[in-house]
């Protein structure tokens, strides 16, 4: 079998396949389906039986597609090459940005390293040592905060996944992805300064049907890890046409803990369909969920957390008073 290894952040994965064409190829291109929209970088390493997790791919033309998962080993069998090549949405494939390896890495970061991953974007104010974590699912408004924050001079820490680890009273944050999948209409109507020449020329009727992978690495902060910044958590809902900025702090820590836990659990626990055929029923387990809940408690109660609030606003006013007096410049 052909073999290779991958390291993403602290997690390491060994991959074996009886068909070389099934192995992932690195470096990945910057495109909507790429893992670069999930993680900062992927590093190819030597295969070893001692890596954190393993994926075995057995391409079998006449057999039905099957998936087995036990502890830290995943086994795929069946006409995998055909399924991968004919998938309707390559994001939900073995190596796509919503696919198996993405979720497996999140699982291994928790299971082996107790590094937890928020579905959030992160922006860093280097002068004031403030980290803004904007958490939420698709359509919540993360991209609006991301682009408007960069336009105001904040540095990029992550576009999609913000990782953290708590040891004793030490809270460390790990840099996430530097590429964001953005609906073209959002750029055309709200953030034209980020448009490329190619995208400026597209027809207006097409801008809301297409997402592009926007490389924002030029705006990243320098450190790959940040220790004990002051942190502001926002759970936004952004609506076009709404007037004003409404912020409501969590008045009960238990509500904040639930919001954090639900966010942390989303990608690990959800069931997805891979390559239009294979159902992957989440990678969660009771022990992992308990550890995640404990991490949510400790995060909410940590003395570096300045604010946790829900926000209701429009794109132009989404920051409200949060950046007042900081002298933020605009692009």
C-alpha positions as CSV (number, residue, x, y, z in Angstrom):
1,X,0.0,0.0,0.0
2,X,1.1,3.6,-0.6
3,X,1.6,5.6,2.6
4,X,1.9,9.2,3.7
5,X,1.6,11.3,6.8
6,X,0.2,14.7,7.5
7,X,0.5,17.2,10.4
8,X,-2.0,19.9,10.9
9,X,-1.4,22.0,14.0
10,X,-0.5,19.4,16.6
11,X,-2.4,16.5,15.1
12,X,-0.7,13.8,13.0
13,X,-2.4,11.4,10.6
14,X,-1.1,8.4,8.7
15,X,-2.9,7.5,5.4
16,X,-2.6,4.2,3.6
17,X,-4.2,3.3,0.3
18,X,-4.1,0.5,-2.3
19,X,-4.6,3.2,-4.9
20,X,-2.1,6.1,-5.0
21,X,-4.5,8.4,-6.8
22,X,-6.7,8.4,-3.6
23,X,-4.0,10.0,-1.5
24,X,-4.3,13.8,-0.9
25,X,-1.9,16.1,-2.7
26,X,0.0,18.9,-1.0
27,X,0.3,21.8,-1.1
28,X,-3.3,22.4,-1.8
29,X,-4.5,25.1,-4.1
30,X,-6.4,28.1,-2.7
31,X,-10.0,27.2,-3.8
32,X,-13.4,26.9,-2.1
33,X,-13.0,23.1,-1.4
34,X,-9.5,23.5,0.0
35,X,-8.5,22.6,3.6
36,X,-6.7,26.0,3.6
37,X,-10.1,27.5,4.4
38,X,-10.1,25.4,7.6
39,X,-6.4,25.4,8.8
40,X,-3.3,27.6,8.4
41,X,-1.2,24.9,6.8
42,X,-0.8,21.2,6.2
43,X,2.7,19.6,6.4
44,X,3.5,16.3,4.8
45,X,5.5,14.0,7.2
46,X,6.7,10.4,7.2
47,X,4.2,7.7,7.8
48,X,4.4,5.9,11.1
49,X,2.2,3.6,13.1
50,X,2.7,5.9,16.1
51,X,0.9,8.9,14.6
52,X,-2.2,10.2,16.4
53,X,-4.7,8.7,13.9
54,X,-4.8,6.6,10.8
55,X,-7.0,6.4,7.7
56,X,-7.0,3.3,5.5
57,X,-8.5,3.5,2.0
58,X,-9.3,0.2,0.1
59,X,-10.5,0.9,-3.4
60,X,-12.7,-2.1,-4.4
61,X,-14.5,-1.7,-7.7
62,X,-17.3,-4.3,-7.1
63,X,-17.8,-3.8,-3.4
64,X,-20.4,-1.5,-1.8
65,X,-19.0,1.7,-0.1
66,X,-18.5,1.2,3.7
67,X,-17.0,3.2,6.5
68,X,-15.8,2.0,9.9
69,X,-14.4,4.0,12.7
70,X,-12.8,2.7,15.9
71,X,-10.8,4.7,18.4
72,X,-8.4,6.7,16.2
73,X,-8.6,4.6,13.0
74,X,-10.9,5.1,10.0
75,X,-11.4,2.4,7.3
76,X,-13.0,3.2,4.0
77,X,-13.8,0.4,1.5
78,X,-15.5,0.4,-1.9
79,X,-15.4,2.2,-5.2
80,X,-13.7,5.1,-3.6
81,X,-11.9,6.5,-6.6
82,X,-15.1,6.6,-8.6
83,X,-17.0,8.2,-5.7
84,X,-14.4,10.9,-5.2
85,X,-14.2,11.6,-8.9
86,X,-17.9,12.0,-9.3
87,X,-18.9,13.8,-6.1
88,X,-21.4,16.6,-6.6
89,X,-19.8,18.8,-4.0
90,X,-16.1,18.2,-3.4
91,X,-16.2,20.1,-0.2
92,X,-17.9,17.0,1.3
93,X,-15.2,14.5,0.1
94,X,-12.3,12.7,1.8
95,X,-10.0,15.8,1.6
96,X,-12.5,18.6,1.2
97,X,-12.9,21.5,3.6
98,X,-16.1,20.0,5.0
99,X,-15.0,16.4,4.5
100,X,-13.6,13.6,6.6
101,X,-10.0,14.7,7.2
102,X,-11.2,18.1,8.4
103,X,-13.4,16.5,11.0
104,X,-10.9,13.8,11.9
105,X,-8.3,16.5,12.6
106,X,-10.7,18.3,15.0
107,X,-11.3,15.0,16.7
108,X,-7.6,14.2,17.1
109,X,-6.8,17.7,18.4
110,X,-9.3,17.1,21.2
111,X,-8.6,13.5,21.8
112,X,-4.8,13.5,21.8
113,X,-3.9,17.1,22.6
114,X,-6.9,18.7,24.3
115,X,-6.9,21.5,21.8
116,X,-10.5,22.6,21.2
117,X,-11.7,24.2,18.0
118,X,-14.4,27.0,17.7
119,X,-16.4,27.5,14.5
120,X,-15.3,31.2,14.6
121,X,-13.2,33.8,13.0
122,X,-10.5,35.6,15.0
123,X,-9.1,39.2,14.8
124,X,-6.3,40.5,16.9
125,X,-5.6,44.1,18.1
126,X,-1.8,43.8,18.6
127,X,-1.4,47.2,20.4
128,X,-4.2,46.6,22.9
129,X,-3.7,42.8,23.2
130,X,-7.3,42.2,22.4
131,X,-8.5,39.0,20.6
132,X,-12.0,39.2,19.1
133,X,-13.6,35.8,18.6
134,X,-16.7,35.9,16.4
135,X,-18.5,32.6,16.7
136,X,-21.3,31.2,14.7
137,X,-22.4,28.9,11.8
138,X,-22.9,29.7,8.1
139,X,-24.8,32.9,7.5
140,X,-24.3,34.3,11.0
141,X,-22.1,37.2,10.0
142,X,-18.6,36.0,10.6
143,X,-17.4,37.2,7.2
144,X,-18.8,40.7,7.8
145,X,-16.9,41.0,11.0
146,X,-13.8,39.5,9.4
147,X,-13.6,41.9,6.5
148,X,-14.8,45.0,8.4
149,X,-12.3,44.3,11.2
150,X,-9.4,44.0,8.8
151,X,-10.6,47.2,7.0
152,X,-10.4,48.9,10.4
153,X,-6.8,47.8,11.0
154,X,-7.3,44.6,13.1
155,X,-5.0,41.7,12.2
156,X,-6.3,38.3,11.0
157,X,-6.0,35.4,13.4
158,X,-8.4,33.0,11.7
159,X,-11.1,33.1,9.1
160,X,-13.0,30.0,10.1
161,X,-11.6,27.9,13.0
162,X,-10.1,29.3,16.2
163,X,-8.3,26.8,18.4
164,X,-7.5,27.0,22.1
165,X,-6.0,25.0,25.0
166,X,-6.3,25.5,28.7
167,X,-3.6,24.1,31.1
168,X,-4.0,25.2,34.7
169,X,-4.7,28.9,34.4
170,X,-2.8,29.2,31.1
171,X,-5.0,29.8,28.1
172,X,-3.3,29.6,24.7
173,X,-4.9,30.5,21.3
174,X,-3.7,28.9,18.0
175,X,-3.8,30.6,14.7
176,X,-6.4,29.1,12.2
177,X,-7.1,29.5,8.5
178,X,-6.1,32.5,6.5
179,X,-8.4,31.9,3.5
180,X,-12.1,32.6,3.6
181,X,-14.9,31.4,1.3
182,X,-16.8,34.6,0.6
183,X,-20.0,35.1,-1.4
184,X,-19.0,37.4,-4.2
185,X,-22.1,39.6,-3.6
186,X,-20.8,40.4,-0.1
187,X,-17.6,41.8,-1.7
188,X,-19.4,43.7,-4.4
189,X,-21.9,45.4,-2.2
190,X,-20.1,45.8,1.2
191,X,-16.3,45.3,0.8
192,X,-15.3,46.2,-2.8
193,X,-11.7,47.0,-1.6
194,X,-11.1,43.2,-1.3
195,X,-12.2,42.5,-4.9
196,X,-9.7,41.3,-7.5
197,X,-9.7,42.7,-11.0
198,X,-11.2,39.5,-12.3
199,X,-14.1,39.6,-9.8
200,X,-14.9,43.2,-10.4
201,X,-15.8,42.4,-14.0
202,X,-18.5,39.7,-13.2
203,X,-22.1,40.3,-14.1
204,X,-24.3,41.6,-11.2
205,X,-26.7,38.8,-11.7
206,X,-24.1,36.2,-10.9
207,X,-22.5,37.6,-7.8
208,X,-24.9,36.0,-5.3
209,X,-24.6,32.5,-6.8
210,X,-20.8,32.2,-6.4
211,X,-18.4,31.9,-3.6
212,X,-14.7,32.6,-4.0
213,X,-11.7,31.6,-1.8
214,X,-10.3,34.9,-0.7
215,X,-6.6,34.8,0.4
216,X,-6.3,37.1,3.4
217,X,-2.8,36.0,4.6
218,X,-1.4,39.4,3.9
219,X,-3.4,40.7,6.8
220,X,-2.4,38.1,9.4
221,X,-0.9,38.8,12.8
222,X,2.7,37.7,13.3
223,X,2.5,35.1,16.1
224,X,1.0,31.7,15.4
225,X,0.0,31.4,19.1
226,X,-1.2,34.1,21.5
227,X,-1.0,33.6,25.3
228,X,-3.5,35.3,27.6
229,X,-4.8,38.1,25.5
230,X,-7.9,39.9,26.6
231,X,-10.8,38.2,24.8
232,X,-14.1,39.5,23.5
233,X,-16.6,36.8,22.3
234,X,-19.4,37.8,20.0
235,X,-22.2,35.6,18.7
236,X,-23.6,37.8,15.8
237,X,-26.7,38.0,13.7
238,X,-26.1,40.4,10.8
239,X,-29.1,41.5,8.7
240,X,-29.0,43.8,5.7
241,X,-31.4,46.8,6.1
242,X,-31.4,46.7,9.9
243,X,-30.6,49.9,11.7
244,X,-28.4,50.3,14.7
245,X,-26.3,48.0,16.9
246,X,-27.8,45.9,19.7
247,X,-25.5,44.0,22.1
248,X,-26.7,41.8,24.9
249,X,-24.2,40.3,27.3
250,X,-24.9,36.8,28.6
251,X,-26.5,37.4,32.0
252,X,-25.9,33.8,33.1
253,X,-22.6,32.0,32.7
254,X,-24.5,28.7,32.1
255,X,-26.0,30.2,28.9
256,X,-22.5,31.3,27.7
257,X,-21.2,27.8,28.5
258,X,-23.9,26.2,26.5
259,X,-23.3,28.5,23.5
260,X,-19.5,27.7,23.6
261,X,-20.2,23.9,24.0
262,X,-22.7,23.8,21.1
263,X,-20.2,25.7,18.9
264,X,-17.3,23.4,19.8
265,X,-19.4,20.3,19.2
266,X,-20.9,21.3,15.8
267,X,-18.4,19.9,13.4
268,X,-17.3,16.9,15.4
269,X,-20.8,15.7,16.3
270,X,-22.8,16.4,13.1
271,X,-23.7,13.6,10.6
272,X,-22.6,14.3,7.0
273,X,-22.9,12.5,3.7
274,X,-19.5,12.0,2.1
275,X,-19.2,11.8,-1.7
276,X,-23.0,11.6,-2.0
277,X,-22.9,8.1,-0.7
278,X,-21.2,7.5,2.7
279,X,-22.9,8.6,5.9
280,X,-20.4,9.7,8.6
281,X,-22.3,9.7,11.9
282,X,-20.1,12.1,13.7
283,X,-16.8,11.4,15.5
284,X,-18.0,12.3,19.0
285,X,-18.0,10.1,22.1
286,X,-19.1,10.6,25.8
287,X,-15.6,11.0,27.2
288,X,-14.8,13.6,24.5
289,X,-18.0,15.5,25.1
290,X,-17.4,15.6,28.8
291,X,-13.9,17.0,28.2
292,X,-15.3,19.6,25.8
293,X,-17.9,20.7,28.4
294,X,-15.2,21.0,31.0
295,X,-13.2,23.2,28.6
296,X,-16.3,25.4,27.9
297,X,-16.7,25.9,31.7
298,X,-13.1,26.8,32.1
299,X,-13.0,29.1,29.1
300,X,-16.1,31.1,30.2
301,X,-14.8,31.5,33.7
302,X,-11.2,32.4,32.7
303,X,-10.1,35.8,33.9
304,X,-8.9,36.9,30.4
305,X,-12.5,36.8,29.0
306,X,-13.6,40.5,29.0
307,X,-17.0,40.1,27.3
308,X,-19.4,37.5,25.9
309,X,-22.4,38.9,24.1
310,X,-24.9,38.3,21.3
311,X,-25.0,41.1,18.6
312,X,-27.8,42.1,16.3
313,X,-26.7,44.6,13.6
314,X,-26.2,45.4,9.9
315,X,-22.8,45.1,8.1
316,X,-21.9,48.8,8.4
317,X,-22.5,49.1,12.1
318,X,-21.5,45.6,13.2
319,X,-18.7,46.8,15.5
320,X,-20.9,49.3,17.4
321,X,-18.8,51.0,20.1
322,X,-16.3,48.0,20.5
323,X,-13.5,49.7,18.6
324,X,-14.1,53.3,19.8
325,X,-11.1,55.3,20.7
326,X,-8.6,52.9,19.2
327,X,-7.6,55.0,16.2
328,X,-8.5,52.2,13.7
329,X,-7.6,53.1,10.2
330,X,-9.6,52.1,7.1
331,X,-8.2,50.4,4.0
